[in-house]
Amino acid sequence: ARALNRLLYEPHELSGRTVSVPADDRRAQHVGRILRRAPGDTLRVGLVDGQPTDDAVLAAIESDGALRIELPAATPDVHAPAPRPRVDLLLALPRPLQLERILPMVAQLGVGTLVLAGARKVELSYWGSHLLRARDGAAH
């Protein structure tokens, strides 16, 4: 079974290839109590808005419970943003209310291109929705 937990860290917690997590942080408590990791175990970690890695090593658990996590030597530039998924979406035009609910999710998924298509069951009136009208200065 593949582990789903990934410990996220902020840039200020990184020094060289070492991530420091304070003892009173919920992440440190989660690693010790829930995941039951010990020094030498691997962890899945990732910089917020940056590159993830599955090969970080829990280097030490300090006496106060703070964590020291070592990133692998082959870690890419951790400050580089994570690559955007290459996803395009072809979608039969839904009812305007449903489209309004779908658009934020499409943006969150990182869809590069959204193509709205007509289909036999798509009512022609849907194409006149305010959501599909160009705004002043908007690209077509």
N, C-alpha and C positions, 0 to 999 in steps of 0.2 A: 504494500500500500504506500502510495506517495504522500509525503507530508505536505499539508497545505499551509502551514504556518510560515510566515516570512516576517522577520523582525525588521522594521523600518527605522532608519536613523537619519538624523539631521546633519548637515555639513559641519556644524560646530562640535559634534561628537566624534569627529574623525581627526586623528593625528597620525600622519604617515599612512600606514596600512592598519592602524589599530583603532577600533571603535570602542569608546568607553560609555557604559550605561550605568548611571548611579543606582545605588541599592534601593532607594525609595521609589524608583520608577516602576510602573506596572509591567513594563517589558521584562525587566530583570526578574521580577517576581514570577512572571509567566514562564520564563525559561527554566527557572529552578523548580517551581511547584507543579506546573502543568506539564511542561515538556520533559521535565526531569533530566535535563542535560547536565553532563559533568565535563570538567576540563578535558580537552582532547576530542570531544564530540563535534561533529559538523553542524552548522546552522545555515538556514536559508535567510539571507539578509539582503537589504537593498536600500540605497540612498533615496530619500523622498524625491520624486521626479527625476531619478537617475537610474543608473544601471543596477540590476539585481545580480546576485551570485548565489549559487547553491553550495559553494565549497568553503565558506568561512569556517574558522575553527574557534571554538570557545577556548581561549588561551588560559583564562583564570577566572575563578570566582573569589574575589577578595574576602577578607574576614568580615567586612561589614555587609557583604552580599552584592557589591558592585561587580559588574561584568567587564572583562576585557576580551574583545573579539578580534581575531586576526583575519584580515582579508587575504585571499591567495595572491601570490606574487604576480600571477598572470591576469589579475583583475584589470579590465579596461579602465580608461579614465572615468572614475566614479562620478565626476562632476558633469560629464557629458549627459545630455538628456537621453532618456530611453527612446529607442527608435519607435516611430509611429507605426502602428499596424497598417499593412497595405490592404485595406478593405474598401471595396466599392459595393454599393447596395442598389439593386434594381428592385423597385417596389411598385406594385400596382397602386394607383392613387386611392388612399383610403378616404373615408368621410372626413371633412375638415376638422371636426372635433378630435377624431382619432389621430389625424396628422399632427395636430398641435401637441398632442401627448407624446407622439413618437419622436418628433424632432429633437427634443433635449436628449433622449436616449441615444439617438443616432450620433449626436455630437459627442456624448460621453464615451461612446465606443471608438471614437477616432475615425469614423468613416470618412474617407477622402472624397468620394464622389457619390452623391445620391441622385439616382435617376428615377423620376416618377413616370410611370407608364400607364397608358390607358389599357383597359381590359373590357371584356364583354359586359361585366357587371358594374363597371365604374360609370356612375351617372355623369353626364356631360356637365351638369351644373356644378359639380365639384371643382372643375377647372377654373371657375370664376371666383373661387374662395379668396378672401383677403390675404391668406397665407401665401398665395402664389403670385400676388401682384407685386411688381417691382416698386421699391421705395425710391424716393429721390436720391440720386447718387449711388444707388445699389448696382452692382455688376450683374449682368445677365448671363 
